[in-house]
Amino acid sequence: MAYVLVLQPFLLLQILPFRARLQRERKKMLAACWLALSLLAGIALAFLIVRQQIQPGNGHVLVLTYAVWLLFFLLSLVFSRQFLVCHFFILSFRLLLSNIFRILSQNLFDACAELLPQPPSFLGQLCVYGLFSLAAFPFLLRYFTKIFAHFGEASAQRYWRLTSLVAALLAVDMIVLRLFDMEMGIFDEVRPQLLLLGIVLLIAAAVRSGQKDVYRELQVYEKQSELQKQFDSTETYVAMSRQSRERMRAIYREKKGHVETLLELARQRDKAGFLACLEELGERFNRTKMPQYCRNALVNATLTVYLARAKERHIPVTATADVPQELSCSGEFSIVLANLVENAIFASEKQPADRRNIAVIAVCSAGSLNLLVKNQFDAPVPLGEDGLPVTDRKGHGIGMQSLAQFRQRFGASVLCQQKGGWFMTYLQVPLAGPVHP
């Protein structure tokens, strides 16, 4: 069992970098399976040692180590298979560093053997290996967590498919040479391991440097996409306003005919016809005029455009907005609003016709801007540790990414929940809150 516990720091690296993106229930199940597998591995190893099937310190231990690692690797894949490439990258670094630490601890004990009254035990060497692992664990965890923070973006996934091969091939080469070099012991020497450690560190630094360039390009692309979406929304709003004015001009050009029709119906005392004509004119005016949801120009344009798209898809919409005309985060807030309504439209299109509904409420109260976007949705929506929906499908969840960035920058509060057949996103923004660049 002590042997399995010493392996845990490197084993946990396989799953901890992705803990924030796993559902709560899935994390509980993973923790239970992880504990059960640890107990089974410890019992199995103890049984083999008692039956003298293996001896501590010989080559069989190395093979069993790889077997235990493989089991935990497969368990990680079962619960987070969307990070397959990431898992291979982490496994490669684990194998390389584990071999380096094992050889260093072994040589350290061999060097001290002549100074000790008794030869060092396998348990002592195992403890030194464990100390190496524990010392490296926080740095590796932070490294892997950071480099996979943006793995969901398409460009980052393409980057990792190629990058992970470098470390994987080096790890496979090390394993093959190690298995075929049991008797010669060339790879048990310190100098090759120090050289390999330098190579591993250089690969890690190169990956981090290249990754920063990729993510910098992604940030520029995301910003351009947001600005393009805002531009398209404004352009569509202007086009809708132009069409509204043209329809209004057409009504005014026909004004004389409408007045004559009404006068004729009045002379004929045709009350029903007179009321029907007025109602028809009223409907034409309602179809012609642009909806005015709030005084803020950007937010009003966003609501006008995206709610019009919902209505075109025959999705019933309810909207109430009280957003101040002067709002410091108007641009960012309108982008978040556009993404949330767009996601609600996508979700509603998957529902039966009688189960489609979207509601948008935005009001100012107690020094905060409060936004509620909800839509009917029957299927369960998994939530990550950050409280936001998670998805494995490409092209989805864009609204949630912009919402996470908005929350961090403006100190907003976000609550997502599913209740009574509705999925709801509630956002509260301090009107004079902190702004983080």
C-alpha positions as CSV (number, residue, x, y, z in Angstrom):
1,M,0.0,0.0,0.0
2,A,2.9,2.3,0.8
3,Y,4.2,1.7,-2.8
4,V,0.8,2.8,-4.3
5,L,0.7,5.9,-2.1
6,V,4.2,6.9,-3.2
7,L,2.9,6.7,-6.8
8,Q,-0.1,8.9,-6.1
9,P,1.4,12.4,-6.7
10,F,2.2,11.5,-10.3
11,L,-1.0,9.5,-10.7
12,L,-3.1,12.5,-9.5
13,L,-1.5,14.7,-12.1
14,Q,-3.5,12.7,-14.7
15,I,-6.8,14.2,-13.5
16,L,-6.3,17.3,-11.2
17,P,-5.5,19.8,-14.0
18,F,-9.1,19.2,-15.4
19,R,-11.0,19.1,-12.1
20,A,-12.6,22.5,-12.7
21,R,-14.2,21.2,-15.9
22,L,-15.8,18.1,-14.5
23,Q,-19.3,17.9,-13.3
24,R,-19.8,17.6,-9.5
25,E,-21.5,14.1,-9.7
26,R,-18.8,12.9,-12.1
27,K,-16.1,14.1,-9.7
28,K,-17.6,12.2,-6.8
29,M,-17.8,9.0,-8.9
30,L,-14.2,9.5,-10.0
31,A,-13.0,10.0,-6.5
32,A,-14.8,6.8,-5.4
33,C,-13.3,4.8,-8.3
34,W,-9.9,6.2,-7.7
35,L,-9.9,5.2,-4.0
36,A,-11.2,1.7,-4.9
37,L,-8.5,1.2,-7.5
38,S,-5.8,2.4,-5.1
39,L,-6.9,-0.2,-2.5
40,L,-7.1,-3.0,-5.1
41,A,-3.6,-2.1,-6.5
42,G,-2.1,-2.0,-3.0
43,I,-3.7,-5.4,-2.0
44,A,-2.6,-7.0,-5.3
45,L,1.0,-5.8,-4.9
46,A,1.1,-6.9,-1.3
47,F,-0.2,-10.4,-2.3
48,L,2.4,-10.8,-5.0
49,I,5.2,-9.8,-2.6
50,V,4.0,-12.2,0.1
51,R,3.7,-15.0,-2.4
52,Q,7.3,-14.1,-3.5
53,Q,6.1,-13.6,-7.1
54,I,8.1,-10.4,-7.2
55,Q,11.0,-9.0,-5.1
56,P,11.3,-5.3,-4.2
57,G,14.0,-3.6,-6.2
58,N,14.1,-6.0,-9.2
59,G,12.8,-5.4,-12.8
60,H,9.4,-6.8,-12.1
61,V,8.6,-3.8,-9.9
62,L,9.2,-1.5,-12.9
63,V,6.8,-3.5,-15.0
64,L,4.2,-3.5,-12.3
65,T,4.7,0.3,-11.9
66,Y,3.8,0.8,-15.6
67,A,0.8,-1.6,-15.1
68,V,-0.5,0.4,-12.2
69,W,0.0,3.7,-14.1
70,L,-1.9,2.3,-17.1
71,L,-4.9,1.4,-14.9
72,F,-5.1,4.9,-13.5
73,F,-4.6,6.4,-16.9
74,L,-7.5,4.4,-18.3
75,L,-9.6,5.5,-15.4
76,S,-8.8,9.1,-16.1
77,L,-9.8,8.6,-19.8
78,V,-13.2,7.1,-18.8
79,F,-14.1,10.2,-16.8
80,S,-12.5,12.8,-19.0
81,R,-12.0,11.4,-22.5
82,Q,-12.5,14.8,-24.1
83,F,-8.9,15.5,-22.8
84,L,-7.4,12.5,-24.5
85,V,-4.4,14.3,-26.1
86,C,-3.8,16.1,-22.8
87,H,-3.7,12.8,-20.9
88,F,-1.1,11.4,-23.3
89,F,1.0,14.5,-22.9
90,I,0.9,14.3,-19.1
91,L,1.5,10.6,-19.1
92,S,4.7,11.1,-21.2
93,F,6.1,13.7,-18.7
94,R,5.1,11.4,-15.8
95,L,7.0,8.5,-17.3
96,L,10.1,10.6,-18.1
97,L,10.3,12.3,-14.7
98,S,9.5,9.1,-12.7
99,N,12.3,7.3,-14.4
100,I,14.7,10.2,-13.7
101,F,13.7,10.4,-10.0
102,R,13.9,6.6,-9.6
103,I,17.5,6.5,-10.9
104,L,18.6,9.5,-8.9
105,S,17.2,8.0,-5.7
106,Q,18.8,4.6,-6.5
107,N,22.2,6.2,-7.2
108,L,21.9,8.3,-4.0
109,F,21.4,5.2,-1.9
110,D,24.2,3.3,-3.7
111,A,26.6,6.2,-3.0
112,C,25.6,6.1,0.7
113,A,25.7,2.3,1.0
114,E,29.4,2.3,2.0
115,L,28.8,4.8,4.7
116,L,25.9,3.0,6.3
117,P,26.2,0.0,8.7
118,Q,23.5,-1.8,6.9
119,P,22.6,-1.7,3.2
120,P,19.7,0.6,2.4
121,S,16.3,-1.0,2.2
122,F,13.9,-0.8,-0.8
123,L,11.4,1.1,1.5
124,G,14.0,3.8,2.2
125,Q,14.7,4.2,-1.5
126,L,11.0,4.3,-2.1
127,C,10.7,7.1,0.4
128,V,13.4,9.2,-1.3
129,Y,11.6,8.7,-4.6
130,G,8.4,9.8,-2.9
131,L,10.1,13.0,-1.7
132,F,11.3,13.8,-5.2
133,S,7.7,13.3,-6.5
134,L,6.2,15.4,-3.7
135,A,8.7,18.2,-4.4
136,A,7.9,18.3,-8.1
137,F,4.1,17.8,-7.7
138,P,3.0,21.4,-7.0
139,F,5.1,22.8,-9.9
140,L,3.9,20.1,-12.3
141,L,0.2,20.6,-11.3
142,R,0.4,24.3,-11.8
143,Y,2.2,23.8,-15.1
144,F,-0.3,21.3,-16.5
145,T,-3.3,23.3,-15.2
146,K,-2.1,26.5,-16.9
147,I,-1.1,25.0,-20.3
148,F,-4.4,23.2,-20.7
149,A,-6.6,26.2,-19.5
150,H,-7.6,27.0,-23.1
151,F,-7.7,23.4,-24.5
152,G,-11.3,23.7,-25.6
153,E,-10.5,26.2,-28.4
154,A,-10.1,24.5,-31.8
155,S,-6.7,26.1,-32.6
156,A,-5.4,24.9,-29.2
157,Q,-6.5,21.4,-29.9
158,R,-4.7,21.2,-33.2
159,Y,-1.6,22.6,-31.5
160,W,-1.7,19.9,-28.8
161,R,-2.3,17.0,-31.2
162,L,1.2,17.8,-32.7
163,T,2.9,18.9,-29.5
164,S,1.9,15.8,-27.4
165,L,3.7,13.5,-29.9
166,V,7.1,15.0,-29.0
167,A,6.9,14.0,-25.4
168,A,5.1,10.7,-26.1
169,L,7.8,9.5,-28.6
170,L,10.5,10.4,-26.1
171,A,8.8,8.5,-23.3
172,V,8.2,5.5,-25.5
173,D,11.9,5.5,-26.6
174,M,12.9,5.7,-22.9
175,I,10.7,2.8,-21.9
176,V,11.9,0.5,-24.8
177,L,15.6,1.3,-24.1
178,R,15.0,0.7,-20.4
179,L,13.3,-2.7,-20.9
180,F,16.1,-3.9,-23.2
181,D,18.8,-2.5,-21.0
182,M,18.1,-4.3,-17.7
183,E,21.4,-6.2,-17.6
184,M,23.8,-3.5,-19.0
185,G,22.5,-0.8,-16.7
186,I,23.6,2.1,-18.9
187,F,20.4,4.0,-18.2
188,D,20.9,3.5,-14.4
189,E,23.8,6.1,-14.5
190,V,23.2,9.6,-13.2
191,R,24.7,11.5,-16.1
192,P,22.3,10.3,-18.8
193,Q,19.4,10.9,-16.4
194,L,20.5,14.5,-15.8
195,L,20.8,15.0,-19.5
196,L,17.3,13.6,-19.9
197,L,16.1,15.9,-17.2
198,G,17.5,18.9,-19.0
199,I,15.8,17.7,-22.3
200,V,12.5,17.4,-20.4
201,L,12.7,20.9,-18.9
202,L,13.6,22.3,-22.3
203,I,10.6,20.6,-23.9
204,A,8.4,21.9,-21.2
205,A,9.7,25.5,-21.6
206,A,9.4,25.3,-25.4
207,V,5.8,24.0,-25.1
208,R,4.9,26.8,-22.8
209,S,6.5,29.4,-25.0
210,G,4.8,28.1,-28.1
211,Q,1.5,27.8,-26.3
212,K,1.6,31.4,-25.2
213,D,1.8,32.5,-28.9
214,V,-1.1,30.2,-29.8
215,Y,-3.3,31.5,-27.0
216,R,-2.3,35.1,-27.8
217,E,-3.6,34.5,-31.3
218,L,-6.7,33.0,-29.9
219,Q,-7.4,36.0,-27.7
220,V,-7.0,38.3,-30.7
221,Y,-9.3,36.1,-32.7
222,E,-11.9,36.0,-29.9
223,K,-11.7,39.8,-29.6
224,Q,-12.1,40.2,-33.3
225,S,-15.1,37.8,-33.3
226,E,-16.8,39.8,-30.5
227,L,-16.2,43.1,-32.3
228,Q,-17.5,41.5,-35.5
229,K,-20.6,40.3,-33.8
230,Q,-21.2,43.7,-32.3
231,F,-20.6,45.3,-35.7
232,D,-23.0,42.8,-37.4
233,S,-25.6,43.4,-34.7
234,T,-25.4,47.2,-35.2
235,E,-25.4,46.9,-39.0
236,T,-28.5,44.7,-38.8
237,Y,-30.2,47.2,-36.5
238,V,-29.4,50.0,-38.8
239,A,-30.8,48.0,-41.8
240,M,-34.0,47.2,-39.7
241,S,-34.4,50.9,-38.8
242,R,-34.0,51.9,-42.5
243,Q,-36.7,49.4,-43.5
244,S,-38.9,50.7,-40.7
245,R,-38.6,54.2,-42.0
246,E,-39.4,53.1,-45.5
247,R,-42.6,51.3,-44.4
248,M,-43.6,54.4,-42.4
249,R,-43.1,56.6,-45.4
250,A,-45.3,54.2,-47.4
251,I,-48.1,54.5,-44.8
252,Y,-47.8,58.3,-44.9
253,R,-47.9,58.3,-48.7
254,E,-51.2,56.3,-48.5
255,K,-52.5,58.6,-45.7
256,K,-55.0,60.4,-48.0
257,G,-56.5,57.1,-49.1
258,H,-56.8,55.8,-45.6
259,V,-58.5,59.1,-44.4
260,E,-61.0,58.9,-47.3
261,T,-61.8,55.3,-46.5
262,L,-62.4,56.1,-42.9
263,L,-64.6,59.1,-43.8
264,E,-66.6,57.0,-46.2
265,L,-67.2,54.3,-43.6
266,A,-68.2,56.9,-41.1
267,R,-70.7,58.4,-43.6
268,Q,-72.1,55.0,-44.1
269,R,-72.3,54.5,-40.3
270,D,-70.4,51.2,-40.8
271,K,-69.1,50.9,-37.3
272,A,-67.7,47.4,-37.7
273,G,-65.9,48.3,-40.9
274,F,-64.6,51.5,-39.4
275,L,-63.1,49.6,-36.4
276,A,-61.7,46.9,-38.6
277,C,-60.0,49.6,-40.8
278,L,-58.5,51.3,-37.7
279,E,-57.3,47.9,-36.3
280,E,-55.6,47.1,-39.6
281,L,-53.9,50.5,-39.6
282,G,-52.8,49.9,-36.0
283,E,-51.3,46.5,-36.9
284,R,-49.4,48.1,-39.8
285,F,-48.0,50.8,-37.5
286,N,-47.0,48.1,-35.0
287,R,-45.2,46.1,-37.7
288,T,-43.5,49.2,-38.9
289,K,-42.1,50.8,-35.8
290,M,-38.9,49.5,-34.2
291,P,-39.2,48.0,-30.7
292,Q,-37.7,50.1,-27.9
293,Y,-36.6,47.7,-25.1
294,C,-34.4,50.2,-23.2
295,R,-32.6,53.5,-23.4
296,N,-29.1,52.1,-23.9
297,A,-28.4,52.1,-27.6
298,L,-26.1,49.0,-27.8
299,V,-28.2,46.9,-25.5
300,N,-31.4,47.9,-27.3
301,A,-29.8,47.1,-30.7
302,T,-28.7,43.7,-29.4
303,L,-32.1,42.8,-28.0
304,T,-33.9,44.0,-31.2
305,V,-31.7,42.0,-33.5
306,Y,-31.5,38.7,-31.6
307,L,-35.1,38.6,-30.4
308,A,-36.1,39.3,-34.0
309,R,-34.1,36.2,-34.9
310,A,-35.9,34.2,-32.3
311,K,-39.3,35.3,-33.6
312,E,-38.3,34.4,-37.1
313,R,-37.8,30.9,-35.9
314,H,-41.2,30.9,-34.3
315,I,-39.9,31.0,-30.7
316,P,-42.1,32.9,-28.3
317,V,-40.2,35.7,-26.6
318,T,-40.8,37.8,-23.5
319,A,-38.5,40.7,-22.9
320,T,-38.3,43.5,-20.3
321,A,-35.3,45.7,-20.1
322,D,-34.4,48.7,-17.9
323,V,-30.8,49.4,-18.7
324,P,-29.4,52.9,-18.1
325,Q,-28.4,55.0,-21.1
326,E,-24.9,55.5,-19.7
327,L,-23.3,52.2,-18.8
328,S,-19.5,51.8,-18.5
329,C,-19.6,48.1,-19.7
330,S,-22.2,48.6,-22.5
331,G,-20.1,47.0,-25.2
332,E,-19.1,43.9,-23.1
333,F,-22.5,43.5,-21.6
334,S,-24.2,43.6,-25.0
335,I,-21.8,40.9,-26.3
336,V,-22.6,38.7,-23.3
337,L,-26.3,39.3,-23.8
338,A,-26.0,38.5,-27.5
339,N,-24.2,35.2,-26.8
340,L,-26.7,34.1,-24.1
341,V,-29.7,34.8,-26.3
342,E,-28.1,33.1,-29.2
343,N,-27.4,30.0,-27.0
344,A,-31.0,30.1,-25.9
345,I,-32.2,30.2,-29.5
346,F,-30.0,27.2,-30.3
347,A,-31.3,25.3,-27.3
348,S,-34.9,26.2,-28.1
349,E,-34.6,24.9,-31.7
350,K,-33.9,21.4,-30.2
351,Q,-37.2,21.5,-28.3
352,P,-40.6,20.5,-29.7
353,A,-42.6,23.4,-31.1
354,D,-44.9,23.6,-28.0
355,R,-41.8,23.7,-25.6
356,R,-40.1,26.7,-27.1
357,N,-39.9,29.8,-25.0
358,I,-37.3,32.5,-24.2
359,A,-37.5,35.2,-21.6
360,V,-35.1,38.1,-21.1
361,I,-35.3,40.4,-18.1
362,A,-32.8,43.2,-17.4
363,V,-33.3,45.6,-14.5
364,C,-31.3,48.0,-12.3
365,S,-31.7,47.6,-8.6
366,A,-29.6,48.5,-5.5
367,G,-26.6,49.6,-7.5
368,S,-26.5,46.5,-9.7
369,L,-27.5,45.6,-13.2
370,N,-29.4,42.3,-13.0
371,L,-29.9,40.1,-16.1
372,L,-31.9,36.9,-16.4
373,V,-32.0,34.9,-19.6
374,K,-34.0,31.7,-19.5
375,N,-35.3,29.2,-22.0
376,Q,-37.2,26.0,-21.8
377,F,-35.0,22.9,-22.1
378,D,-35.8,19.4,-21.1
379,A,-32.4,17.6,-21.4
380,P,-30.1,17.9,-18.4
381,V,-27.3,20.5,-18.6
382,P,-24.0,19.5,-16.9
383,L,-22.4,22.3,-14.8
384,G,-18.7,22.6,-14.1
385,E,-17.0,23.4,-10.9
386,D,-17.2,27.1,-11.8
387,G,-21.0,26.9,-12.0
388,L,-21.1,27.3,-15.8
389,P,-22.4,24.7,-18.3
390,V,-19.8,22.5,-19.8
391,T,-19.9,20.9,-23.3
392,D,-17.7,18.6,-25.3
393,R,-19.1,19.5,-28.7
394,K,-17.3,21.9,-31.0
395,G,-19.0,25.2,-31.7
396,H,-21.0,25.3,-28.6
397,G,-20.7,27.1,-25.2
398,I,-19.4,30.3,-26.8
399,G,-21.8,32.4,-24.7
400,M,-20.5,30.8,-21.5
401,Q,-16.8,31.6,-22.4
402,S,-17.7,35.2,-22.8
403,L,-19.7,35.2,-19.6
404,A,-16.7,33.7,-17.7
405,Q,-14.4,36.5,-19.0
406,F,-17.0,39.2,-18.3
407,R,-17.5,37.9,-14.7
408,Q,-13.7,38.0,-14.0
409,R,-13.3,41.5,-15.5
410,F,-16.2,43.3,-14.0
411,G,-16.5,41.4,-10.7
412,A,-20.0,40.1,-11.7
413,S,-21.9,37.2,-10.0
414,V,-23.2,34.4,-12.2
415,L,-25.7,31.7,-11.3
416,C,-26.8,29.0,-13.8
417,Q,-29.4,26.4,-12.9
418,Q,-32.0,24.2,-14.4
419,K,-35.4,24.0,-12.7
420,G,-38.9,23.1,-13.8
421,G,-38.0,22.5,-17.4
422,W,-36.2,25.9,-17.7
423,F,-32.5,26.6,-18.0
424,M,-31.7,30.0,-16.4
425,T,-28.6,32.2,-16.4
426,Y,-28.6,35.0,-13.8
427,L,-26.0,37.7,-14.0
428,Q,-25.5,40.5,-11.5
429,V,-23.1,43.3,-12.4
430,P,-22.1,46.0,-9.9
431,L,-22.6,49.4,-11.6
432,A,-19.6,50.7,-9.9
433,G,-17.7,47.4,-9.5
434,P,-14.1,46.5,-10.0
435,V,-12.7,46.4,-13.5
436,H,-9.8,44.0,-14.2
437,P,-7.9,44.4,-17.5
